[in-house]
Amino acid sequence: MPCEHGSHGGAAPWGRDASVATTARPTPWRRLAGAVALVGVFLPRTALAQLDLTARASARQVEVGEPFTVEISTTVDQSTSMPGSPDLRPPAGIEIVGGPSISTGTSAHFRSGGAIVRRTFGATWQLIAGKQGSFTIPAPTVLWEGRRVSATPIPIKVTASTGRRRPQQPGFPPLLPGGPSSQFPWPFRGFDPFGSQQEEQAEEDPGSTELSMRSAPDPTVFLRAIADKTRAVVGEQITVSFYLYYRESLEMTERHDAPMPDFMRVPLLKNPGTDTPTHTLVGGRRYEVRLLDKLALFPLKAGDLRTGVTSARITGRRIGSRVLRQSNDIAIQITEPPQEDRPPGYRLGDVGKFTLSATVQPRKTTQGGSVSATVKITGTGNFPQNLRVPARTGIDWLDPEKRESIEPRGGVIGGYRTFGYVVRIEESGSVDLGTLELPYWDPEQRRYVVERAQLGVVEVTPTMPATPAASGSGSAAIAPPSPANRDPFAALPGPRATLSAFTPAPPPRLEGPTLWGLLATPPLLAGLLGVGERLARRARARRAAGDPPEKLAADAIREAAEAAERGDAKETAAAAERAIHRAIEAATGLLSRGVLLDALVDELTRKGLERGIAARARDVLADCDAIRFDPSATAAAATELVERARAVTTELARWKRA
């Protein structure tokens, strides 16, 4: 079971230190200021807490028509509220075609003195760019503690379409429950796995036949992924369930969800992993089976797509400590709906079973006025993100306001989505707004369906044109002169009455080199001061740096080896931990002591380090913490820890030189 050490981060501070200035004769204003400062000290943690919201895109350069995703993620303490209402407003030229897909999870870290429980939140949008150019997607936001919290804007470059699809960029982390490096402690206990009586009753009590297997990938514990279908069309829901099969008491200390980069994911379980376990027969033996997670996947493109594997670190009496187990990788064949009989206006991905309704209010207005049209889509499946409105001269449809309630219902994603339009009418008389159409693919009937909603007629009263006011005295109003009748020389000065010598205008005082010299002096002085300050700061940094991190890492490895020879396991773990942190600093420049173990792999990956090296460094740090707080640690474990730490520091040094 991993332990979290203080060097990798800790709880946020309760508040800022407040000091109250007092005198021999405090005034009422000073008393009030002191009371406010003391209240600030004892405010709840949530009042002063900050939300670290991270935003990332699957690609920074895409082609016109190529889908890409934008994801946000954050982690909050159990004592604070969960973020919600994610919002993303892309610029003109980029359209949201899917999402937001919201995911939540829970993680726990055990250490001496208790457990730290954190919750994760993530949201994913699918976008498509419709034109070339360089864009900046505004910062996505979430609602947290009664206020909007923003991430960082995301620059995107869109190039001309070449007719090909680029593969998903590597290293794109999923945002579903648990995240890419979540800790998921979980005890699985409650039956005698290897008892003879149980084996004798296995044939009489087969348990769940749907989960049974002819042979077991592992005789003790394994992960399994099951999809309800292996053939579907783009936008059709695919339900994937992840199970844990086990035959002894065990504990799951870490879980990495399958990446599924080519699917939009929606969780189907409110509290994953809390369902009551069942049992089944695998290869004639009885296994306990627990449902870890269940997801609704919507494929984003055609092709032979793969979900990837879900992995976990499991500790058990027979298998050992932190043994890696991986699920099977499911291959799903995705095709587009047939081109034959495809109705006009069909958008790829609109798959499900829907009904369409519309209301228009009011039914009477004046010319140039507006009415409200509310269109509601109800049903199940991958809901359309946009509707094609009737195009007609004199009728202007503004961008709609969207509202929705879409959630899992009996294992199927369903609900409703409404589009609120403001329609401006420039014509007069009886104006027919036309008919809205929603074409979609019904996977159950395997055919196209077109839903229609009549918008009806609006009575538009014409407005009277303005007429010139007649004068009561009979005198006509004097109209301003037209541009053709204006005097072009009216602004010129009058002619001179007497002859005189020409007197040139005096030259400006600041002209030529004098002016340019005065303008250039301040920037040059500022630049010289900046260069001098930078050189002085580098000199101070070199004096304060002392020994380089590479030397400190080598010294720490030598100290760890000496401590292991003495049999001091705690000192060995402390020295090995220092060596790993110094080696990370030398290779990437990251001060890893200020990073949580959960986020260390992602931080090192963003620095360019290979994910495998980063994971091995994280595992060594976790084992250092475990040995430091384990009174029964042996000398053999300390010696092994030194060898692993030396191997990781060597890998980091080779990576830096490369």
N, C-alpha and C positions, 0 to 999 in steps of 0.2 A: 504494500500500500504506500503510495508516494506521499512524502511529507513536504510541506511548503516552508521554506526557510525565509527568514526576514530579509536576507540579501536579495531575494527575487521580487520584492514588492510587498506591500502590506495594505492594510485598511487605510482609507482616506482619513485625513486629520479631522477632528471634530470641529475645528474652527480656527480663526486667526487669534494669535495672542493679543489681548487687549490690555492696555495700561491706562489708568485713570490718574490724571494730574490733580493733586489736591494742594491746598494752602492752609494756613492756620485758620482762615475764616472762609469756608467754602460758601459760594453763592448758590442760589437756587438753580441757576443755569449749569453750574459745574456738577451739582448733584444729579441733575437730569442727564447730563452727558455720561456721568459714571454709571448710572443705572442702565442706559442704553448699551454701553460697552459690556457690562456684566451679562445682560440678556444675550448679546451676541456670542459670548463665550459658551453659554449653556443652550444655544439653539440646537435642534436635532440635526443629525448628520445630513439628512435629506435636504435641509434648507440651504446648506453650503456646498453640497456635493456637485461635482461636475460630471457630465456625460461625455465619454470619449467615443464619438461616432465616426466610424471609418467608412469611406466610400471608395469603390473601385469599379473599373470597367473591364470587361473581358478582353477588350482590344482597344488600343489607342489610335489605330488606323484601320479603317474598314472601307469597303467599296459601296457604291450606290446600290441599294437593295439588299445588302448583306446584313442579316440580323446580328445584334450583339446585346449583351446584358450589362446592366448597371446594378450593383449590389451594395447594400449598406449593412453594417453589423456593429453590435456593441454588447458589452457585458455590464450588468448592474448587480449590486449587492442585494441579498435577499430582503434587507430591511427597506429598500426603496421600491417604488412602483415600477411596473414594466412599461417601457415606451410603447407607443402606438401611433395610429394614423399616419403612416409614412406617405410622403408627398414628393413627387418629382415632376418638374415642369420643364420639358426640353425646349430648346429654341425652335424657331420656325425652320422647317427643313428636316427635322428629326421627329419621328412619330412613335408613340408608345403603342405596341401591338400586343403586349401581354403583361400581366401583373397589375399591382404588386402581389407577389407570392410571399406571404408572411410565414416565418418559422420562429419557433421559440424552443428553448431547451433549458435544462438545469444541470449544473455541475457542482461537485463537492470536492474539497481538499481537506484531508485529515492530517492533523499535526498534534503535537503534545499540547494539551489544554483544551481540545475540542475540534470541531469541524467548521470550515468556512464554506458556505453555500452561495453560489452565484447563479444568475440566470442570464441566458443569452437571447438576443433578439436579432432577427435578420429580415430583410425584404429584398426582393429581386424584381426588376422590370426587364422586359424584352423590348428593344427599340430597333427601328430601321430608319436609315437616312435616305432621303429622297433626292438630294442634290449634292453636288461637290462643294467643297470648301472646308475651312477650318472653323470649328464650332467650339463653344464652351458650354457644357451642360451645367446649368446652375446647381448649386449645392443641394442635394436631397436633404429633407428635414423629417423629423419625427416630433410627436407631441409627448413631452415628458415633464412631470411635476408642474403641469399647468402652463408650460411655455414651449415654444418652438425651438428645437435645437438643430443647428445646421452642421452638415459635414463640410467637405471642401469641394469646390467646383472641379469638373473633370474635362480636360481638353480632348477633343476628338477631331481627327483629320479624316475627311471623306474623299476618296479618289474615284475616278471613273470605273464603271463596272467592266470587268474582263470576262464575265460569264462563268466564273468558277467560284467555288466556295472555299474559303480558307478554313483550315482546321481550328478547333478551339485552342486558344493559347494555353500552354502548359502553366501549371502553378496557379490556376484560377481556383480559389478556395470555395467550397460550397458554404451556404449560409443556413442550412437546415438545422434542426435541433441538435445541439452539441457542438456544431462548428467543426473546423478542420482539425482541431487538437483538443477536443473537450475531454475532461476527466469525468467518468461516469461510474462511480463506485456502486456496486450492486451485489448484495449477497443472494445466492441461489442455494437454498437449503431445504430440507424437509422430507427426505426419504432415504432409505437405505439402498444405494445404487447397486451394490454387488452382492446383496443377500441371495442365498439360494432359494428362499421361499418366493422371492419376487420373480426369478427366472422361471420357476415352475408354473406361476400363475400368468406368465406373459401371453401364452397362447389363448387362455381363457378370457383375458381382459386386454384386448388389443388396443384400447384407447382410441385416439383420433386416426382413422384410416386415411384421411386426406393428407396427413403429415408423415405417414409411414414411408420407409425407403427399403429397398432390397439390401443395400449395403451401406455401411457408415464410413464417411471420410476419415473419421477419427474414433477410436474406441471409447473415448472419455467425454470429449466436448468438441463441438464444431458449430460454425455459423452457416446458415442457409438462407438464400434469397429465392422467393417464389413470385413469379409474375402471373397474372390471370390470363395473359395472352402474349403471344410472341409475334403476331402480325397485326398491324394497325395502320391507320392513315395519319397524316400530319394533323395534329390537333385532337386526336381521339384519346380518351382517358385510358391509361394503363395502370392498374393497381399492383404495386409491388410490396410484398411483406417480407420482413427480416426476422428470422427466428434464431433462438439459441437452443441447441440440443445439448443436454448434459446428463451425466450419470454419477456425479459426486458433488458434494458441497464445494462451492467455488465463489470467487469474487472477481468482478470485472472492474478494473481500475482505470481503463482508458478505452475510448472508442473513437474511431474515425469513420465517418459516414462515406458512402459511395459518392464519387463526384458528380456523376450524371450530367455532364456539361451540355448535352444536346436536348435536355428536357426542362420544361417548367414544372417545378415541384410544389405540391400542396400537401401539407401533413393531414392525415385523416384521424389521428389520435390526439386527444387533448392532453393526456398524460402518458407519453410513450413508456412502455416497460412496466406499467402497473397492473396489466391484466393478469388474471389468475392463470397460473401455468396448467398445462394439460400433459398428457403422456401419450406415447405412441410406440410402435415397434419399428426398430431399424435393424435389419439383419438378424431378426429373431430375438433381439434384446430390447428391453424396456428403457426408454429415454424420457426424461422430463423435457418439455418444450415450453419455452416462454416467448411470446411475441414482443420483440424489441421495438419495432417501429412499422408503420404502415403509411405508404405515400401514394398519392395520385400523381402520375406523371403524364405530361402532355408533350409529345414530341414536337420539336420546332422545325425539323427539316426531314427530307426523305433520305433513305439509305439504311445500311446495316448499322444501327446504333447500339452502343453498349452502356450499361449502367455503371460499370466499374465495380470494385469490391469494397465491402465494409469490413474493417479490421478491428480487432480488440486485443487488449492485453488482459490475460486471465491468470489468476492465481488459484491453485488447488492443491490438495494434499498429494494427489498422485501425479499430477503433471508438472508441479513446480511453481516457481514465481515468475509472473509477468511473461507468460508464454503467449506468443503471437498466434492468433487464429484469424483466418480470412474466409469470407463467404465466396460463393461462386459468382462469376461475372456473367450476367444475363445478356444475351444478344437478341435484339428485337428488330425485325424487318419492317421498316416504315416506308410506305408509298404515298403518293398523292392520290386524291380521289380521281376517278376517271375523267378524261377530257370530254368524252362523249356525253352529250346532253347536259354539259355544265351550263348553268344559267348565267346571263350577263350580270356583272356586279359581284360575283362570288369571290370572297377573299379566302385565300389559302389558310386553313387553321380553324375556320368557323365550322365546328363539328359538334353535334349534340342533338338535342330535341328541344325546340323553342316555340313560344307563342309570342305574337306581337300585338300590342294595343297602343292607341294614341288618343289624346284629348287636346283640344284647342280652345283656349279662352283668352279674351271674349270673342264672340262671333261678330261683333260690330266695332269698327274703328274708323278713324279719319285717314285721308290720304297722307302718306308719309308717317303714319303711326305704326305701332307694333302690336303683335299678339304673342301669346305664349303657347308653344307646342310641347307637350310632354309625351315622350315615347317610352314604353316599358317593354323590356324583353324578360320573359319568365321561362324557366326550364332548367335543364341540366346539360352539362358539357363545358366546352371551351367557349365562353361567352364572347361575342363580337366586341371589339374595342371601339368601332366607329360604324355609322350608318351612312348610306348614300341617300341624300335628300333630293327631292325633285328639283331639277334645274329649270327655271323659268324667268324670262325677262320681267323686271319690275318687282321681284321678290328676292329679298336678301336674307339668308340664313346665317346667323351669328354662331360662333363656336359654342357647343353645348356645355352645360354643367352636368357632370356625371355623379350619380349616386348608386350605391349597390349594397346588396346583402347577399354575399356568395360564401357558402360554407359547406363542409361535408354533411351529407344527409343520407344515412344508411350506406356509407361507403361510396357515394356518388357526389360529385361537386355540383351543387345546384343553388337556386335562389332567384334573384332578379337583379337587373341593372336598368336604370332609367337615364334618359338623355333629355335635358331641359333646354329647348331652343327658344331664342328670341327671334321672331320673324318680322322683318320690316317690310311693309307693303307700300310701293310707290304708285300703284295703279288705283283706279277707282271703279266702283260698281261691284258686281258679284264676282269675287275672285276665288277660283278653285285652287287650293293649295296643292292638290295632286294626291298621289299615293306613295307611301313608303313601302319598300320591298326589302326583305331579309332572306337572301338565299343561303342555305346551309346544307351540309351533308349529314344524313341520318345514318349512323353506323348500324343500327338495328335493322332498318329496312333496306340498307345498302342502296340508297338512291338520294337524289337531290330533292329538297323541299324548299318552296318559296312561300314565306309568310308575308301577307300584305295587310296594311292598315290604311283605311281611307281617312284623310285629314279633313275633307269637307270644304264648304264654301264659307267665306267671310265677306260680310257686307261692308264695303269701304265707301264712306261719304266723301265726295270731292271737296277740296278747299277752294274758295273764291280768290281769283287773282287780285292784287292791289290795284286801285285806280287812282289817278291824280286827283287831289282835292280841288274842287271848284271854288273860286274866290267869290265872296258875297258882294264885293263892291264893283265887280265887273272887270277888274284889272287882272290880267293873266300873271301867274307867277313867273319870275324871271329865271330861266334855266341857265345853269352854268355854261360857259362857252365850251364848245367841243374842241378836242385836240387839234382839229384842222384849222380852227380860227384863232388859236393862241399866237401872240407875238413872240417869235423866237429870240428877239433882241431885248426883251423887257428886262432881263437881269443884267445887261451891260451898263457900265457907268456912262454918264452923259459926256458930250464933246467938250474939249478945252476951249476956253474963251480967249486966251493969250498964248503966244509962243514962248517957250522956255527950253533950257538945255535939259537933255535926258539925264536923269539921276537914277543909277541902278540901285536895286535893293541891297541892303547890307548883307554880307554872307553870314550864315549861322556860325555861332561861336564854336560849337562842337561839330567838326566835320573832318572827314578823311582819316588819316592815321591816328590823330588824337582821339577821335570817337572810338575807333576799333580798339585802341590800346586800353582805354578806360573800361570798355565792355569785357575785354579778355582778362583783365587783372584779377577780379574776384574769383572766377573759376580756376585760374592757375594757382592762386594762393590756396584755395580749398583743396585742390588736388595735391599740392605739395604737403600740406598739413596731413592729409589722409595717408599719403605714402609714408611720411615720417612716423605717424602713429602706428601704422601696420608693422613697420620694421621694428619699432620699439616693443610692440606686443609679441612679435615672434621671438625677439631676444629674451624677453621675460619668460615666455613659455618654454624655450630651450633650457633656461636656467632652472625652472621649476620642475621640468619633466623628469630629470634624474635618469635612472636606468630605463632602457626601452622595455616595452612589454614582453618581447621575445626572451630577454635575459631573465626577467622576473618569472616567466612561465617555466623556464628551465630550472631556476632555483627552487621553485615550488615543487617540481617533480622530484628533484633530488631530496628535498625535505620530506616528501611523502614516502620515498623509498627508505630513508633512514628511520622514519617513524614505524613503518611496517616491519623492519628488522627488529625494532624494540618491542613489537607486539602492541603498540599503542594505536588501536583502530580509530579512535576519535580524531587524533592528531593527523593520522593518515588521510581520513576523509576531508578534514579541513584544508590540508595542503593540496590535495588533488583538486578540490573545488577552486582554490586560488589559481592553480595552473590552468584549468579550463577557461576561467574568466579572462586571465591575461592572454591566453592564446587567441580567444575570440576577439579581444581588443586589438591585438597585433594584426590579425588577418582582416578584420572588417571595420575596425574603428568603433564598434558598438560597445558601450559600457553595459554589459549584460547583467551586472548585479542589480540594476534598476528595472529589469524586465521579468515578468512572471514566467514561470516555467511553461504555462499553457501557451503563451504567445511567443516563446523564444524561437521556435522553429520558423514561424511566419516572419518574425523580424529579421532573422539571419537570411532567410530566402529573399526578402526584399533587398538585402544588402548584396545579393548576388551569389551567396554561398549555396552549394549543392544541398538539396533537401536531405539526402542520406547522411551527409556529414553533420548537418544541423541536428538531425534526430539523434545520432549517436552522442553528440555533445550533451543534448538535453537528458538522455538516459543516464549518462555518467553523473550529471549533477543531481538527478533524482536519487540515484543509489548513494551518493555522498551524504545527502540528507538522511536517508534511511539508516546508514551505518552510524552516523553521529548520534542518533537518538535510539539506537538499538544496544542495550547493555550486554546482549549476548553475542555481539559481533566477534567473529574469530579472526585469528591472524591470517588464515588462508583467504578469507574474504577480503581483508585489507590488501594482501599482496596482489590478488586478482584486480582489485580496484585500481592499484597503481599501474598495472600493465595496461588496463583499458584507458586510463587517463593519458598515459604516455602515447598510446596509439592515436588517440583523438588529437592531441597537441601536434603530433607529427603530421597528421592529415591536414590540419589547419595551416601549418607552416608550408607544406607543399602546395596547397591551394593558393596561398598568397604569392609564392614565387612564380607559379604558373600564370 
